[in-house]
Amino acid sequence: MQRDERGWFSATVAGLKAGTTYKFRIDDELDVPDPASDFQPHDVAGPSEVIDHDSFVWRATGWRGRPWHETVLLEAHVGTFTPEGTFAATIDKLDHLLETGITALELMPLADFAGNRNWGYDGVLWYAPDSAYGRPEDLKRLIDAAHLRGLMVFLDVVYNHFGPEGNYLGRYAPQFFTEAQTPWGSAIDYRIEEVRAFAIGNALHWLRDYRFDGLRLDAVHAVAEHGEPSVLHELSLAVGNLVKETGRHIHLVLENDDNASDLLDSRANPPRGKYRAQWNDDYHHAWHVFLTGESRGYYGDYQRSPRGDIARALGSGFVYQGEVSEHRGGRKRGLPSGDLAPTAFVDFLQNHDQIGNRPLGDRIETIADRKAIEAALAITLLAPSIPMLFMGEEWGAKTPFPFFCGFEGELARAVREGRRREFDWAYARYGEEIPDPLDPATFAAAKLDWDDRAGPGKDRLTLARKLILVRRQEITPRLAGASFGKANATEVGLLTAHWRMGDGKTLHLSANLSGSEITGPNETVGTPIWGGEAGASLPPWSVFWRLGG
């Protein structure tokens, strides 16, 4: 390989075909995979394989995606979504999503990671879908099959760090990293032009070569050096150019603990430097504290008035819009968000983090009252924000989703010890009940039991489907142009809220978030769309939705 004046090494090899495997040799002493490998058939340390993306024959040739306001998300981990844990097996579950009313499947990260099981946030070869789930063409078949059914497919991508095993960039391209550290590894330096191009090129790779309909960028608050202009801004502009070039609907979503509302604009099409929406952790945290009474960690910031925090999230997006966060050392967190559209927020009661980062990986179903959960679902699935379910939540699955990975040797020992330090209080309480993240049995225990749909989950699935049907018929057609109104919660449990919808109608919510009968709101207006007529008193855990002029 020859080095040019900018430090790039290259060589031309004639006659190579798709399926050829190759490696790079560094300083005649270290063989490494291509950092932009399209596929690793033998894991992260093996050779890279040449993939001809243009050879795949797509069937859904007329697919251009769906508008953002039609989105109803279901987050899934490919390895545990089905017993087989593959792209191919996931295709068999698409009809279930369609019948439930889900419009978008969001996959946890796929970038190649070390070992044969992982959440995906330890990816080291960003361009290569992990071979544990199948080959690139298998992933394309999954996406194509979803599009043929009218389903969008989103991908979670991680641009704040690389995983701890299999990343060789520090050996031959140390400029990739700063001296700063994220909670998960060395920070990436996006002031460097080539580093920035690597991440933006990766986003375009997933959107163009695999035809994903959108990306969710993981924990952007942990990007230590954004550069100028911000890599987030430039990535959004690049995707906007792809939208103009193809005429597709493509949606970009953030996870951002900073609650930076100035990064969001759900109405802009194509993207012009901003993002459609943000995962609204505040919404989840307020509900979780209300439903469980838990107070550890960040839940401590939602103790004063959980019902009030739920109302604030429903009425203006974030709970923390510049208020002091004690959990974050007393610093102010967030910016005002009430002027944004409700669709700038992805609201949920569960996701992979909020289940899997618990010591036992237990779901809300095992720790909260069933009627209270169903009231929360009736609010979440019909509110004008974009709703998201975690796989199996639609039937009230109790399958745990604990943290798991397939590292070996010293790294495996370090993960175990780190986990014990993080959850020392839990180990003191639960001891060996806490699953070992390195044990294959922990991964196996996380696999969904699809038989539960027709058994203990039958009634919940019926409820979820009815709610999503009402959303599709009454809410979605009015979402474009919708805006926040006001929301309020009383100490006795009465929650009221309203939103101005895009067609000029007003959407009204009244709910009893308590286990006792309470007096209803002074007046009710509009036509009932869920819960029937609200009387002078509201039964425990009852939810009423109305549409007025």
NORMOSUL-V129013 format. One record per helix or strand of 2 or more residues. SS is the DSSP state (helix for helix, strand for strand). FROM is the first residue (numbers start at 1). LEN is the number of residues. If there is no record, write none. Layout:
SS|FROM|LEN  SS|FROM|LEN
This chain:
strand|2|2  strand|9|2  strand|21|2  strand|24|3  strand|30|3  strand|48|2  helix|53|3  helix|68|3  strand|73|4  helix|78|4  helix|87|5  helix|94|7  strand|104|4  strand|111|2  strand|125|5  helix|131|3  helix|136|13  strand|152|6  helix|169|4  helix|174|3  strand|177|6  strand|185|5  helix|193|17  strand|214|4  helix|220|3  helix|231|16  strand|251|4  helix|261|3  strand|277|3  helix|281|12  helix|297|6  helix|306|11  strand|323|3  strand|331|3  helix|342|3  strand|345|4  helix|352|5  helix|364|3  helix|370|11  strand|386|5  helix|393|3  helix|409|14  helix|424|10  helix|440|6  helix|450|5  helix|458|21  strand|483|7  strand|494|7  strand|506|7  strand|518|2  strand|527|4  strand|537|2  strand|543|6
